Amino acid sequence: MVTRLSWEEEGRTESHLVSLWKLDEEGAAVMTETVPPGDRSVLLHVDLGPSRVASVPARVDSQAAGGFGRALVSLKFAPAVFPMDLVSGRRERRAWRRQRPREKAAVLSWVSKNSTVTARVELRDIGGGGAAVVSQERPLGEASLWLWVGREGNEAGPVECRLVGLEAAAGDMHVVRLAFVGLCPIHVFEVAMGLRGAGAGQDC
């Protein structure tokens, strides 16, 4: 889909092509070289085919460095304005309902400038299609991420992920929202829910 983001600035309309990373009824995430100001409304324009463009009012919810001079911008849509056919075939579906884990210790890693960043994080929720963690480090939007669950030296994983959202938390922390590439391995989910130890049955 050809996607643009536009907003009013100093009496003129700014309009920029963006890469669409996530889209559902509540909002979207886009990768862009030009970040709109956080204090004004924006329009997300999505080309649906010949002579048909959907324009959805939104506001900037959060942003994070995405590498290569670009930023990953999360948008929230205004209530009751989202055209449902916009996500036909693209609706985000969670394989399992997100659950609050009993085991909150986790590790998130990614490659940045030819070196591996490894961050100790707190697992906030997890399901078949993704997870959310609280981290002091901010991962790059374009990098593949890897998640392990469990205490240091006894983690289950890794699970390959991609970044779909980032928002500020208390202090210098960030809530990092992840979508799994494929479904969550059952042993990782069971470790998170306290149903087994990380070292048991990882070949299933």
Protein Blocks (a to p, Z undefined) as FASTA:
>chain_A
ZZdddddeehiacddddddfbdcfkbccdddfbdcdfkbccdddddfbehiacddddddf
bdcdebjhiacddddddehiacfklmgoiaccdfbacdddfblcdcddddeehiacdddd
ddfbdcfkbccdddfbdcdfkbccdddeddehiagcddddddfbdcddehjbdcddddde
hjddfklmmmmnopacfkgoklZZ
